[in-house]
Amino acid sequence: MILKYIPLDEGMIIMDEAILKAKKIIEGYPETKFSAEEYQRFYQCVYYICTYHTSNEKMMQLYEKFRNSLKEIILSTVLPSLINKQGENLLREFVVIWSNYKLMARWLCRFFEYLDRFFIPQHIELESLDGTSFSCFRELVFKKLYCRFIEAALTLINQEREGLQIDSVLLKNVLDIFVEISDHRGVNYYQDFEHILLTEISGYYSRVASEWLLHDSSAEYVQKVSWCLNREKQSAYQYLHPETAVKILQAVRYHLLDQIAIKLMEKRQAEKSGLTTDYQEILSKCAGMSLQEGSSSSSPEEWLSKLMASSAHIC
């Protein structure tokens, strides 16, 4: 490649053309493409500036051009498209805008690639271009709206628990972004969400356990436990990581069975002393929690032990 002199000011104007066109992607035109000629022109512009103006100052100005352009696009276009939305609409726009932002950033990273190859490695305090694009979005968008993203995601999960249909694909896409955008040197946003989710689930099932013990028979209680475990299992594996799904099932089982085992056993014993109901027949109908023959004559301790063992396989 023949070395060509491009004044810095002229080069910045050329790169403004690249940035302006790339911005169309974030404005809702993801089909925006750059021709081979355009790509070559923008890449060579950065190359010529870096190789002719060998001072770090000139190359740092190009690096700042890249970073500041991302910040300007985020503040002028990305945030306004999200800031006034709530709930599912917020999550849906978030997924779209993140996809478009990454596409736009990839084009800009290709145009400024020479910095990644020859300038940034000499300055360990600088992030790569790709890392910079993530950091800008994380700091200016994600951290600002993170609590609202969590609230909207939890609302969808609670709606599904109440029997409503939700967009599980949307929810999975949002949680995948939580993983993708996490700063491995700092907060893991998915783990943070997981902790909040488990806390909320624990509170919910602790409350319903008390209500069911008060109002339902032991057989009805067991049937509800079986139904809840199967429902949570089916839901969790649709949009949560497998490790999180296991933790959820363990939490449900703990609050519905482990924590109230003695009270449930006492309730079963009291009912058995005054009722002629065939508990073996009732319990055998509980999905995934059938007991072995002879449980109708077993002691309360044996009955509960079998119940706990049969529920464990669901988790």
N, C-alpha and C positions, 0 to 999 in steps of 0.2 A: 504494500500500500504506500503510495507516494505521499510524503508528509506535506500537508497543506496548512497554511496559516489561516486561522479564523480568529478575529478579534473576540475577546471574551464577551463584550456587549452584543455583538452580532450572533455569537453562539447561543447566548441566553435567549435571544429572540426566536431563534430556530427551535430551541427546546420548549419554548412557550407554545409553539404550534403543536408539538407532540403532546404536551400536557393538556392543552385545550381539547384536542381530539379524544384523548384517552378519557377525559372527564365525561364525555358523552355516555360512556359505559355505565357510570355511576348514576347518570341522569335518567337511566331507563332504556338505554339502547345497547344491550349486551352483545348484539350482533355486529357492533362496530369492529371493523378490521383494519389492519395496516398492511399496505402492499409491501412487497419485497423491496421496492425502491424507497418507500417511506422509511422502512426499518433501517435500511442501509444508510440513508441520509442522516437519521437521528443518531444512530450508533456512531457513525464516522464523525459527526459533529463533536460528540463527547471525546472520542479518541483523539481528534486533532487538537482540541483544547488541552487535553492532558499531556500529550506528547510534545506540543510546541511550547506551552506554558508549563514548564516543569516544576515551578514553585508549588509548594504545598498550599499556599494561600489561594491560588487559582482553582486547584482541585477541591479544596475545602468549600469554595464558593459553589461549585457544582454539586457537592454533597448536600450543602444547605439548600440549594435550589430544589433538589429531589425531596428532601424532608419537609421543607416549608410548603411545597406544592401539595403534598399529601395532607398536611394540616389545614391548608386553606380549603381544599376540596371537602374535607370532613366537616369543617365548621360551616361552610356555605351550602352544602348539599346533603351530606349524610345526616347530621344531627337534626336539621329542620324536617326531614322526612320521617323521623322517629319520635321526636320529642313530644308531640301532641297525641300520639296513639297510645292505646291501653289494651291490656288483655291479649286475646288471641290475635287481634289486628296488629299489635305491636310485635308479637313473635313472628308473624308471617312476613311483615315488612323487614324485620331484622334478618331473617334467613335470606331474603332476596338481596338486600343491600350488602350483606357480607359476601355473598357469592359474586356480585358485581364488583365490589371493592377489590377482592382478590384478583379478579380478572384484569381490572384496570392496573393494579399494582404490578402484576406480572409483566405487562407491556412496558411500564415505566422502568422496571428493573432490567429489562432487556436493553432498553435504550441507554441506560446509565451503567451497563455491565462492566465497562472498563474500570470504573471506580472499585467495584467488587474484586476485580482481579489484581489490580496493581496499586491502588491507593489505600483502601481500607485495611488490608493485611499489615500495612506498615504503621497503623494507628490502632492499637488494641483497645483504646477507649471508645472506638466507633463501632456501632452495630453494622452488620451486613445490610444491604439494601432491603432484602426480604425481612430481616429482623426489624428494621426501622419501620417498614410498612405495617407490621403487626403491632409494634409498640405504639405507633401513632393512633391506631384504631382502638387499642386496648385502653390507652390513657384518656383519649378524648371522647370515646363513645361507650365502650363496654363498662368501664368503672363508673361512669356517670349514670348509666341506666341499669346496672347489674341488679339492684334490688327490685326494680320493676320487672325485669326478665324473670327473676326467681318467683315473684308474686304471681305473675301470669302463668308460669309453668305449674306451680303448685295448685293454682285454681283449676287448671285443666285436669290434673290428677285427682283432685277432690271431686270434680264434676263426674269423672268416670266412676269413682267409688260410689257416687250417689245414683248411678245407673244411666247417666247421660252418655251419648255417643260423642267422642272427641276425635280430633285429628292426631292419631298417635304417630304418624309419619312426621308431622310438623314438630311434635314434641321431641322426637328422637333427633331430628335435625338440629334443634336448638341445643339440646344437651351435648351433641357432638361438637358444636361450636364452643361450648364451655370447655371441653377438653382441648380443642385445637388452639384456642386463644390463650390458654393458661401460660403464664410465665414460669418456666421450670426453675427459675431462680427465686421465685416468690410464691404467690398464692396459686394453688390448684383450684380453679373455680368449680370444676365438677365435684371434687371432694368436698368443697365448702357447701355446694348445693346438696350433696348426699347427706351431710351431717344435718342440715336444716330439715330435709325430707324425713329422715329417721326420727328426729325429735318430734316433728308434727305427727307422724304415724304413731309413735309411742303414746303421745297424749291422747290421740283419738281412740285407740283401742283400749287404753286404760279406762277411759270414760265409758265406752260401750260395754266393757266387761262388767263393770259395776251395775249398769242398767240391766243387762241380761240376767245377771245373778239374782237381781231383785224381782224381776217380772216373769222370767221364764223357768220352765222345768229344766232339770239337768239334761234330759234328752233333747229338748229344744235348744238348749245352750250348745250342746255338742254339734247339733246339726248346723247351727249358725257358724260355729268355729270352722267346721269343714268347708262350708260355702265360702267363708271369707278367705281361708288359705288358698283355695283353688282360684278364686277370683283375683286375689293379689298376685298369685303366680302367673296367671294368664296375662294380666296387665303389665306387670313389671318387666317381663322378658320382651315385651314389644318395643320399649323405648329406653330402658335402663341397661347399664352394663350388667353382665351376669353376676359379677361380685356384689353389686348393689342389690340385685333382685334377691340373692340369698340372704343378705343382711335384713332386707325388709321382711321376708318370710320368718326369719328367726325372731325379729322384733314382734311380729304379730303373734307367733306361737308363744313367746314369753309372756306377753300381756294377757292373752286370752286363756292360756293353760298353765304355764309354769308358775306365774305369780299368784294365781288364785286356786292352786291345786287343792289345798286343804279345804277351802270354802266349798269348792265344787264337790269334793268327796263327802263333806258333811251334808250337803244338800242332797246328794244321791242317797246317802244312808237314811236320811229322814224320810225321803219319798218312798224308799223301798220298804220301810217299816209300816207304811200305811197305805200302800197302793198295790194293786194286783197287775199293773201294766207289765207286759213282757218287754223289758228293756232291751233284750237281745234283738228282738224284731225291730224295734225303733232305731237302735244304734246301727244295725246292719244296713239301714237305708241311707246312712250318712255317707255322702260321696267320698270314696277314698279312705274311709275310716272304719271299715267293717271289723268286727271283733270275732274272736274264735268262739266255737260252741262252748257252752257252759258258763258264759260270763254272767248270765242271769242269776246264778247261784254263787258267784264269786264274792269275796269280801270287798268292801269299798276300796281298800288299798290295791287289791288285784285289778279291780275294774279300772281305777284311775291309771295304773301302770300300763295296762293294755291300751287304754285310750291315748296316753302320751306317746307310746311307741307307734301306734298306727297313724298318728298325725305327723310323726317325724319324717316319714317318707315323702310327704308333700313338699316339705322344705328342701 
